Each structure stands twice: as C-alpha cells, then as structure tokens.
C-alpha cells in the first residue's frame, strides 16, 4: 500500500470489458511529509475518490481483492480516501483542515 494524491483522471473509450464502469485515476505517490515522490500510477477507483484527495492505493493481487475489483484486470486500485494522518501521536495532516485553508 502507499499514499497518493489524485492528480487527474484517465479516459479510455476502448478498454477491456472487465474495466467497463470503472473510473481510472492518475495518482502521484506521496511521502508522509505530504511531498510528492517520483512516480505516477493509473489506478481503478473502488471508493469514489476525486481530484486532489489523499488516497491509499494497493497494487498487484491485493488490487483484485476489493469488492468492486474482484476478478477484474486491475493492477492498482484506490481503496480508501484518507481523512487524516497521525504520526508519532501528532496529527500531521487533515482533509478537513486542508479544505478550509
């Protein structure tokens, strides 16, 4: 699993039938310091995430275990939208504080 930020959407009108109905998100990997890491990934959205949100992404066989992606041709899936991050007992990031800033 890794933390990522949804930075865009990928639109593909021609795709495998197993991907019909899935929103494909472009996710940039993020560090705990909320700084971008190198690398982007296209992930199937299993939870209704949107652009700018911090999410948790799984890859490989784990991406095919989620209820919505079970037995689908998926190598990466967004499985959670992060509400807040606590590190060593301190809140280091909150979705709600970010929204009001």
C-alpha distances in whole Angstrom, upper triangle without the diagonal:
4,7,10,13,15,18,20,20,21,24,25,28,28,25,25,26,23,21,24,24,20,19,18,16,16,13,13,10,12,12,13,16,16,17,16,14,16,14,14,13,14,12,14,14,14,15,18,16,19,19,19,16,13,10,7,5,5,7,10,12,9,10,13,13,13,17,17,16,17,19,19,18,15,12,10,10,10,10,11,13,13,16,16,15,17,17,19,21,22,20,19,18,19,19,23,24,23,25,28,28
4,6,10,12,15,17,18,20,23,25,28,28,26,26,27,24,22,25,24,20,19,17,15,14,10,10,7,8,9,10,13,12,13,12,11,13,12,12,11,13,12,14,15,15,16,18,15,17,17,16,14,10,8,6,5,7,9,12,15,12,12,16,16,16,19,19,18,20,22,21,20,16,14,11,11,10,11,11,12,11,15,15,13,15,15,18,20,20,18,17,16,17,17,21,22,20,22,25,25
4,7,10,13,15,17,19,22,24,28,29,26,27,28,25,23,25,24,20,19,17,14,13,9,9,6,6,7,8,11,9,11,10,10,13,12,12,12,14,12,15,14,15,15,16,13,14,14,13,10,7,6,5,6,9,12,16,18,15,14,18,18,17,20,20,19,22,24,22,22,18,16,12,12,10,11,10,10,9,12,12,10,13,14,17,19,18,16,14,12,14,14,17,18,16,18,21,21
4,7,9,12,14,16,19,22,25,26,24,25,27,24,21,24,22,18,16,14,11,9,6,5,4,5,8,10,12,9,10,8,9,11,10,9,9,11,10,13,13,14,14,15,11,12,11,10,8,6,5,6,7,10,12,16,19,16,15,19,19,18,21,20,19,22,24,22,21,17,15,12,11,9,11,10,10,10,13,13,13,16,17,20,22,20,18,15,13,14,13,17,18,15,17,20,20
4,6,9,12,14,18,21,24,26,24,26,27,25,22,23,22,18,15,13,10,8,5,5,7,7,10,12,13,9,10,8,10,12,11,10,10,12,11,14,13,15,14,14,10,9,8,6,6,5,6,9,10,13,15,19,22,19,17,21,22,20,22,21,20,23,25,23,22,19,18,14,13,10,13,12,10,10,13,13,14,17,18,22,23,21,18,16,13,13,12,15,16,13,14,18,17
4,6,8,11,14,17,20,22,21,23,24,22,19,20,18,15,12,10,7,6,4,6,9,10,14,15,16,13,13,11,13,14,12,10,10,10,10,11,10,13,12,11,8,7,5,5,6,7,7,10,10,14,16,19,21,19,17,20,21,19,21,19,19,22,24,21,21,17,17,13,12,9,12,12,10,11,14,16,17,20,22,25,26,24,21,19,16,16,13,16,18,15,15,19,19
4,7,10,13,17,20,22,21,24,25,24,20,21,20,17,13,11,8,6,6,7,10,11,15,17,17,14,13,11,13,13,12,9,10,10,11,14,13,16,16,14,11,9,5,6,8,10,11,14,14,17,18,21,24,22,20,23,24,22,24,22,21,25,26,23,22,19,18,15,15,13,16,16,14,15,17,18,19,23,24,28,29,26,23,21,18,18,16,18,19,16,16,19,19
4,7,10,13,16,19,18,21,22,21,18,19,17,14,11,9,6,5,7,9,13,15,18,21,21,17,17,14,16,16,14,10,11,9,11,12,12,15,15,13,11,8,6,8,10,12,13,15,15,18,18,21,24,23,19,22,24,22,23,21,20,24,25,22,21,18,18,15,15,13,17,17,15,17,19,21,22,26,27,31,32,30,27,24,21,21,18,21,22,19,18,22,21
4,6,10,13,15,15,17,19,18,14,15,14,11,8,6,4,5,9,12,15,17,21,23,24,20,20,18,19,18,15,12,11,8,9,10,10,14,14,12,11,9,8,11,12,14,14,16,15,17,18,20,23,22,18,20,22,20,21,18,18,21,23,19,18,16,16,14,13,13,16,17,16,18,21,23,24,28,30,33,34,32,29,27,24,23,20,23,24,21,21,24,24
4,7,10,12,12,14,16,16,12,13,13,10,8,5,6,6,10,13,16,19,23,25,26,23,23,19,20,19,16,12,10,7,9,10,11,15,16,14,13,12,12,15,16,17,17,18,16,18,17,19,22,21,18,19,22,20,22,18,17,21,21,18,16,14,15,13,14,14,17,19,19,21,24,26,27,31,32,36,37,35,32,30,27,27,24,26,28,25,24,28,28
4,6,9,10,13,15,15,12,11,11,10,8,7,9,10,14,17,20,23,27,29,30,27,26,23,24,22,19,16,14,11,12,11,13,16,18,16,15,14,14,17,19,20,20,21,19,21,20,22,23,23,20,21,24,22,22,19,18,21,21,18,16,15,17,16,16,16,20,21,21,24,27,29,30,34,35,39,40,38,35,33,30,29,26,29,31,28,27,30,30
4,5,6,10,12,13,10,10,11,10,10,8,11,12,16,19,22,25,29,31,33,29,29,26,26,24,21,17,15,12,13,12,14,17,19,18,18,17,17,21,22,23,22,23,20,21,20,21,23,23,20,20,23,22,22,19,17,20,20,16,15,14,16,16,16,18,21,23,23,27,29,32,33,36,38,41,42,41,38,36,33,32,29,32,34,31,30,34,34
4,6,10,11,13,10,9,11,11,11,11,14,16,20,23,26,29,32,35,36,33,32,29,29,28,24,21,19,15,16,15,16,19,21,20,20,20,20,24,24,26,25,26,23,24,23,24,25,26,22,22,25,24,24,20,19,22,21,17,16,17,19,19,19,21,23,26,26,29,32,35,36,40,41,45,45,44,41,39,36,35,32,34,37,34,32,36,37
4,7,9,11,10,9,12,12,13,13,16,17,21,24,27,30,33,36,38,34,34,31,30,28,25,22,19,16,17,15,18,20,23,22,22,22,23,26,27,28,26,27,24,24,23,23,24,25,22,21,24,24,24,20,19,21,20,16,14,16,18,19,19,21,24,27,28,31,34,36,37,41,42,46,47,46,43,41,38,37,34,37,39,36,35,39,39
4,6,8,7,7,11,10,12,11,15,16,19,22,25,28,32,34,36,33,33,29,29,27,23,20,17,14,14,13,15,17,20,20,21,21,22,25,25,26,24,24,21,21,19,19,20,21,18,17,21,20,21,17,15,17,16,12,10,12,14,16,16,19,21,24,26,29,32,34,35,39,40,43,44,44,41,39,36,36,33,36,38,35,35,38,39
4,5,6,7,11,11,13,13,16,18,21,24,26,29,32,35,37,34,34,31,30,28,25,22,18,15,15,13,16,17,21,21,22,23,24,27,27,27,25,24,21,20,19,18,18,20,17,15,19,19,19,16,13,15,13,10,8,10,13,15,16,19,21,24,26,29,33,35,36,39,40,43,45,44,41,40,37,37,34,37,39,37,36,40,41
4,5,5,9,10,13,14,18,20,23,26,28,31,34,36,38,36,36,33,32,31,27,24,21,17,16,14,16,17,20,20,22,23,25,28,27,28,26,25,22,22,20,19,19,20,17,15,18,18,17,14,13,14,12,9,9,12,15,17,17,20,21,24,26,30,33,35,36,40,41,44,45,45,42,41,38,37,34,37,40,37,37,40,41
4,6,9,9,12,13,16,19,21,24,25,29,32,33,36,33,34,31,30,29,25,22,19,16,14,11,14,14,17,18,20,22,24,27,25,26,23,22,19,18,17,16,16,17,14,12,14,14,14,11,9,10,8,5,6,9,12,14,14,17,18,21,23,27,30,33,33,37,38,41,42,42,39,38,36,35,32,35,38,35,35,38,40
4,6,6,9,9,13,15,18,21,23,26,29,31,33,30,31,28,27,26,23,20,16,13,11,8,11,12,15,15,17,18,20,23,22,23,20,20,17,17,16,16,16,17,13,12,15,14,14,11,9,11,11,7,7,8,11,12,12,14,16,19,21,24,27,30,31,34,36,39,40,39,37,36,33,32,29,32,35,32,31,35,36
4,6,9,10,14,17,20,23,25,28,31,33,35,32,33,30,30,29,26,22,19,15,14,11,12,13,16,15,17,18,20,24,23,24,22,22,20,20,19,19,19,20,16,15,18,16,15,12,11,13,13,10,11,12,15,16,15,16,18,21,22,26,28,31,33,36,38,41,42,41,38,37,34,33,30,32,35,33,32,35,37
4,7,9,13,16,19,22,24,27,30,32,34,31,31,29,29,29,26,22,19,15,13,10,10,11,13,12,14,16,18,21,21,22,20,20,19,19,19,20,20,20,16,16,17,15,14,10,11,14,14,12,13,13,16,16,14,15,16,18,19,23,26,29,31,34,36,40,40,39,36,35,32,30,27,29,32,30,29,32,34
4,6,9,13,15,19,21,23,27,28,30,27,28,25,26,25,22,18,15,12,10,6,7,8,10,10,12,13,15,19,18,19,17,17,15,16,16,17,18,17,13,13,15,13,13,9,9,12,13,10,11,10,13,12,10,11,13,15,17,20,23,26,27,31,33,36,37,36,33,32,29,27,24,27,30,27,26,30,31
4,6,10,12,16,18,21,24,26,28,24,25,22,23,23,20,16,14,10,8,6,6,8,10,8,9,10,12,15,15,16,14,16,14,16,16,18,19,18,14,15,17,15,15,12,12,15,17,13,14,12,14,12,10,10,13,14,15,18,21,24,25,29,31,34,35,34,31,29,26,25,22,24,27,24,23,27,28
4,7,9,13,16,18,22,24,26,22,23,20,20,20,16,13,10,6,6,5,6,10,12,11,10,11,11,14,14,15,14,15,12,14,14,16,18,17,13,15,17,15,16,13,12,16,17,13,13,10,12,10,9,9,13,15,15,18,21,24,25,28,30,33,34,33,30,28,25,25,22,25,27,24,24,27,28
4,6,10,12,15,19,21,22,19,19,16,17,17,14,10,8,6,5,6,7,10,11,10,8,8,8,11,11,12,11,12,11,13,14,16,18,17,14,16,18,16,18,15,14,18,19,16,15,12,13,10,9,8,12,13,13,16,19,21,22,25,27,30,31,30,27,25,22,22,19,22,24,21,21,24,25
4,7,10,13,17,19,20,17,17,13,14,13,10,7,6,5,7,9,10,14,14,13,11,10,9,11,11,12,11,13,11,14,14,17,19,18,15,18,20,19,21,18,17,20,22,18,17,14,13,11,11,10,14,15,14,16,20,21,21,25,26,30,31,29,27,24,21,22,19,22,24,21,21,24,24
4,6,9,13,15,17,14,13,10,11,11,9,6,5,6,7,10,10,13,14,14,11,10,9,9,10,9,9,10,9,12,12,16,18,17,15,18,20,18,20,19,17,21,22,19,18,15,13,10,10,9,12,13,12,14,17,18,18,22,22,26,27,26,23,21,18,19,17,20,21,18,19,23,22
4,6,10,13,14,11,10,7,7,8,6,4,7,9,10,14,14,17,17,17,14,13,11,10,11,10,10,11,10,13,14,17,20,19,17,20,22,21,24,22,21,24,25,23,21,18,16,12,13,12,15,15,14,15,18,18,17,21,21,24,26,24,22,19,17,18,17,20,21,18,19,23,22
4,7,10,12,9,9,6,5,7,6,6,8,11,12,15,15,18,18,18,15,15,14,12,12,10,10,10,9,12,13,16,19,17,16,20,21,20,23,22,21,24,25,23,22,18,15,12,13,12,14,14,14,14,17,17,15,18,18,21,23,22,20,17,16,17,17,21,21,18,20,23,22
4,7,8,6,6,5,5,8,9,10,12,14,15,18,17,19,19,19,16,16,14,12,11,9,10,10,11,14,15,19,22,20,19,22,23,22,25,24,23,26,28,26,25,21,19,16,16,14,16,15,14,12,15,14,12,15,15,18,20,19,17,14,12,15,15,18,18,16,18,21,20
4,5,5,5,6,6,10,12,13,15,18,18,21,21,22,21,22,19,19,18,15,14,11,12,12,13,15,17,21,23,21,21,24,25,24,27,27,26,28,30,29,28,24,21,18,18,16,18,16,16,14,16,14,11,13,12,15,18,16,15,12,12,15,16,19,18,16,19,22,20
4,5,7,9,10,14,15,16,18,21,20,23,22,23,22,23,19,20,19,16,15,11,12,12,14,17,19,22,25,22,22,26,25,24,27,28,27,29,31,30,30,26,23,20,20,18,18,16,15,12,14,11,8,10,8,12,14,12,11,9,9,12,14,17,16,15,18,21,19
4,5,9,10,14,16,17,20,22,22,25,24,25,24,24,21,21,19,16,15,12,14,15,17,20,22,25,28,25,25,29,29,28,31,30,30,32,34,33,32,29,26,23,22,20,21,19,17,14,15,13,10,11,10,13,15,13,12,8,9,12,14,17,16,14,18,19,17
4,7,9,13,14,15,17,19,20,22,21,23,21,21,18,17,16,12,12,9,12,13,15,18,21,24,27,24,23,27,27,26,29,28,28,30,33,31,30,26,24,21,20,18,19,17,15,12,14,12,10,12,12,15,17,15,13,9,8,11,12,15,14,12,15,17,15
4,6,10,12,13,16,19,20,23,22,24,23,23,20,19,16,13,14,12,14,15,16,19,21,24,27,25,24,28,29,27,30,30,29,32,33,32,30,27,24,21,21,19,21,19,17,15,17,15,14,16,15,18,20,18,16,12,12,15,15,18,17,14,17,19,17
4,7,9,10,13,16,17,20,20,22,22,22,18,17,15,12,13,11,13,14,15,18,19,22,25,23,22,26,27,26,29,28,27,29,31,29,27,24,21,18,19,17,19,18,17,16,18,17,16,18,18,21,23,21,19,16,14,17,17,20,19,16,19,21,19
4,6,9,12,15,16,20,21,23,23,23,20,19,17,15,16,13,14,14,14,16,17,20,23,22,21,25,26,25,29,28,26,29,30,28,26,23,20,17,18,17,20,19,19,18,20,19,17,20,19,22,24,22,21,18,17,19,19,23,22,20,22,25,23
4,7,10,14,16,20,21,24,24,24,21,21,18,17,18,16,16,16,15,17,17,19,23,22,21,25,26,26,29,28,26,29,29,27,25,22,19,17,19,18,21,21,21,20,23,22,21,23,22,25,28,26,25,21,20,23,22,26,26,23,25,28,26
4,7,10,13,17,18,21,22,22,19,19,17,16,17,15,15,15,13,15,14,16,20,20,18,22,24,23,26,25,23,25,26,24,21,18,15,14,16,16,19,19,19,20,23,23,21,24,23,27,29,28,26,23,22,23,23,26,26,23,25,28,27
4,7,10,13,15,18,19,19,16,16,14,14,15,14,13,13,11,13,13,15,19,18,16,19,22,21,24,22,20,23,24,21,19,16,13,11,13,13,16,17,17,18,22,22,21,24,24,28,30,28,26,23,21,23,21,25,25,22,23,27,26
4,6,10,12,15,17,17,15,15,14,15,15,14,12,12,9,11,10,12,16,15,13,16,18,18,21,19,17,19,20,17,15,12,10,8,10,11,14,16,16,18,21,22,22,25,25,28,30,29,27,25,23,23,22,25,26,23,24,28,27
4,7,9,13,15,15,13,14,13,15,15,15,13,13,10,11,10,13,15,15,12,15,17,16,19,16,14,17,18,15,13,10,9,7,8,10,13,15,16,18,22,23,23,27,27,31,32,31,29,26,24,24,22,26,27,24,25,28,28
4,6,9,11,12,11,12,13,15,14,13,11,11,8,9,9,11,13,12,9,12,14,13,15,13,11,14,15,12,11,8,7,5,5,6,10,12,13,16,19,21,22,25,26,29,31,30,27,25,23,23,21,24,26,24,24,27,28
4,6,9,10,10,12,13,16,15,15,12,12,9,10,10,12,13,12,9,10,12,11,12,10,8,12,13,10,10,7,8,6,5,6,9,12,13,16,20,22,23,26,28,31,32,31,29,27,25,24,21,24,27,25,24,28,29
4,6,6,7,9,11,14,12,13,10,11,9,11,12,15,16,14,10,12,13,10,12,9,9,13,15,12,13,10,12,9,6,5,7,9,10,14,17,19,21,24,26,30,30,29,26,25,22,21,19,21,24,22,21,25,26
4,6,8,11,14,16,14,14,11,11,10,11,13,15,15,12,9,10,11,7,8,6,7,10,13,12,13,11,13,10,6,6,6,8,10,14,16,19,21,24,26,29,29,29,26,26,23,22,19,22,25,23,23,26,28
4,6,9,13,14,12,12,10,10,11,13,15,18,18,15,12,14,14,10,10,9,11,14,17,16,17,15,16,13,9,7,6,6,7,11,13,17,19,22,24,28,27,27,24,23,20,19,16,18,21,20,19,23,25
4,7,10,12,10,12,10,12,13,15,18,20,21,18,15,17,17,13,13,11,13,16,19,17,19,16,18,15,11,9,9,9,8,12,14,17,20,23,26,29,29,28,25,24,21,19,15,17,21,19,18,21,23
4,7,9,7,9,8,10,11,14,17,20,21,18,16,18,18,15,16,14,15,18,21,19,20,17,17,14,11,8,9,8,6,10,12,15,17,21,23,27,27,25,22,21,18,16,13,15,18,16,15,19,20
4,6,6,9,9,13,14,17,19,22,24,21,18,21,22,18,19,17,18,22,24,21,22,19,19,16,13,11,13,11,9,12,13,16,18,22,24,28,28,26,23,21,18,16,13,15,17,15,13,17,18
4,6,9,10,14,14,18,20,23,25,23,20,23,24,21,22,20,20,24,26,23,23,20,20,17,15,12,15,14,11,13,15,17,19,22,24,28,28,26,23,21,17,16,13,15,17,14,13,16,17
4,7,9,13,14,18,20,24,26,24,21,24,25,22,24,22,22,26,28,26,25,22,22,18,16,13,16,14,11,11,13,14,16,19,21,25,25,23,19,17,14,13,10,13,14,10,10,14,14
4,6,10,12,16,18,22,24,21,19,22,22,20,21,20,20,24,26,24,24,21,20,17,14,11,12,10,7,8,9,11,13,17,19,23,23,21,17,16,12,11,8,11,13,10,10,14,14
4,7,10,14,16,20,22,19,17,21,21,18,21,20,20,23,26,24,24,20,19,15,13,10,11,9,6,6,8,9,10,14,16,19,20,18,15,13,10,10,8,12,13,11,12,15,16
4,6,10,13,17,18,15,14,17,17,15,17,16,17,19,22,20,21,17,16,12,10,7,8,6,4,5,9,10,11,15,16,20,21,19,17,15,13,12,11,14,16,14,15,19,19
4,7,10,14,15,12,11,15,14,13,16,15,15,17,20,19,19,15,14,10,8,6,6,5,6,7,11,12,12,15,16,19,20,20,17,16,14,15,14,17,19,17,19,22,23
4,7,10,12,10,8,12,13,11,15,14,13,15,17,16,16,12,10,7,6,5,6,7,9,11,15,16,15,18,19,22,23,23,21,20,18,18,17,21,22,20,21,25,25
4,7,9,6,5,9,10,10,13,13,11,13,15,14,14,10,8,6,6,7,7,10,12,14,17,18,18,20,21,24,25,25,23,22,21,21,20,24,26,24,25,29,29
4,7,6,5,8,10,11,15,14,12,13,14,13,12,8,5,4,7,9,10,13,16,17,21,22,21,23,24,26,28,28,27,25,24,25,24,27,29,27,28,32,32
4,5,6,7,10,12,15,15,12,12,12,11,10,8,5,6,9,12,13,16,19,21,24,25,25,27,27,29,31,32,30,29,28,28,27,31,33,31,32,35,36
4,5,5,7,10,13,14,10,10,10,10,10,8,7,9,10,13,13,17,20,22,25,26,26,28,28,30,32,33,31,31,29,30,29,32,34,33,33,37,38
4,5,5,7,11,12,10,10,11,12,12,10,8,8,8,11,10,13,17,18,22,23,22,24,25,27,29,29,28,27,26,26,25,29,31,29,30,34,35
4,6,6,10,10,7,8,10,9,9,6,6,5,5,8,8,12,15,17,21,22,22,25,26,28,30,30,28,27,26,25,24,27,30,28,29,32,33
4,6,8,8,5,5,6,6,8,6,7,8,8,11,11,14,18,20,24,25,26,28,29,32,33,33,31,31,29,29,27,30,33,31,31,35,36
4,6,8,7,5,8,9,11,10,11,11,10,12,10,14,17,20,23,24,24,27,28,30,31,32,30,30,28,28,26,29,32,31,31,35,36
4,6,5,6,9,10,12,10,12,11,8,9,7,11,14,17,20,22,23,25,27,29,30,30,28,28,26,25,24,26,29,28,28,32,33
4,6,6,9,10,14,12,14,14,11,12,10,13,16,19,21,24,25,27,29,32,32,32,30,30,28,27,25,27,31,30,29,33,34
4,6,9,9,12,11,13,12,10,11,10,13,15,19,21,24,25,28,30,33,33,33,31,31,28,27,25,27,30,29,28,32,33
4,6,5,8,7,10,10,8,10,10,13,16,20,23,25,26,29,30,33,34,34,32,31,29,28,26,28,31,30,29,33,35
4,6,9,9,11,12,11,13,12,16,19,22,25,27,28,30,32,35,35,36,34,33,31,30,29,31,34,33,33,36,38
4,7,8,11,13,13,16,15,19,22,25,28,31,31,33,35,37,38,39,37,36,34,34,32,35,37,36,36,39,41
4,6,9,11,11,14,15,18,21,24,27,30,30,33,34,37,38,38,36,35,33,32,30,33,36,34,34,37,39
4,7,10,11,14,16,19,22,25,28,30,31,34,35,37,39,39,37,35,33,33,31,34,36,34,34,38,39
4,6,7,11,12,16,19,21,25,27,27,30,31,34,35,35,33,32,29,29,27,31,33,31,31,35,35
4,7,11,12,16,18,21,24,26,25,28,29,32,33,33,31,30,28,28,27,30,32,30,30,34,34
4,7,9,12,15,17,21,22,22,25,25,29,30,30,28,26,24,24,23,26,28,26,27,30,31
4,6,9,12,14,18,20,20,23,24,27,28,28,26,25,22,22,20,24,26,24,24,28,29
4,6,8,11,14,16,17,20,22,25,26,25,23,22,19,19,17,20,22,20,21,24,25
4,7,10,13,15,16,19,21,24,24,24,22,21,19,18,16,20,22,21,21,25,26
4,6,9,12,13,16,18,21,21,21,18,18,16,15,13,16,19,18,18,21,23
4,7,9,11,15,17,21,21,19,16,16,13,11,9,12,15,14,14,18,19
4,6,8,11,14,17,17,16,13,12,10,8,7,10,13,12,13,16,17
4,7,10,14,17,16,14,11,11,8,6,5,7,10,10,11,14,15
4,7,10,13,12,11,7,8,5,4,6,8,9,10,12,14,15
4,7,10,10,8,6,6,5,6,9,11,12,12,15,17,17
4,7,6,5,4,6,7,9,12,14,14,15,17,19,19
4,5,5,6,6,9,12,15,17,16,17,20,21,21
4,6,8,9,13,15,18,20,19,20,23,24,24
4,7,9,12,14,17,18,18,19,22,23,23
4,6,9,11,15,16,14,16,19,20,19
4,6,7,11,12,11,12,15,16,16
4,7,11,12,10,11,15,15,15
4,7,9,8,8,11,13,12
4,5,5,6,9,10,11
4,6,5,6,9,10
4,5,5,7,9
4,5,5,6
4,6,5
4,6
4
